């Protein structure tokens, strides 16, 4: 991803944000055998600075929740939301849109490239 450094702070460019969104359908999910493994991955993702790891964690959580909601814990949900906020904040800055519009932007963009 094209990241510009401004005063020692790395900033994602609009082009990098679009490229990242283009890759979302192709980002693989984790194959965690236990809820503990999933939770550990969610925690690591929330502490990461890598948007691809954030997407992987978010996609994995959504799939887990859809397939087996009983095994999806409140803690996993909390870390997933935290990770989703990190992603949305990063993309909002790069795309120069409000954070609350990021999810719709992603959906529309992915729909447009199908």
C-alpha positions, 0 to 999 in steps of 0.5 A: 500500500502506498503510505506517505510519511508526514512528520513521522506519522504514516498516512494511507493515501486514497489510492492505497485505500481503494486498493485495500478495498479492492482486495477485501473479497480476496482476503482469506479468513483464519481457520481457528479450531477453537474459540481461544485461537479466534480470540487470540487472533482478534486481540492481535489484530486489534493491536496491529497496525496492518489493515489487511490483518484487520480485514482478515479478523473482521471477515473471520468474525463475521463468518464465525458469527453467521455459522455458529453464533453460539460459539461467538463470544461477547469478547470476540465481538468487542475486539472485532468492533475495535478492529472495525473502528480502526479500519474505518478510521484509517479508511475515512482519513484516506478517503476523506469521508466521515467514518460512519460512511465508510461501510457503505462506501466499501459495499458500493465500491465492491459491488461496482467491481463485481 
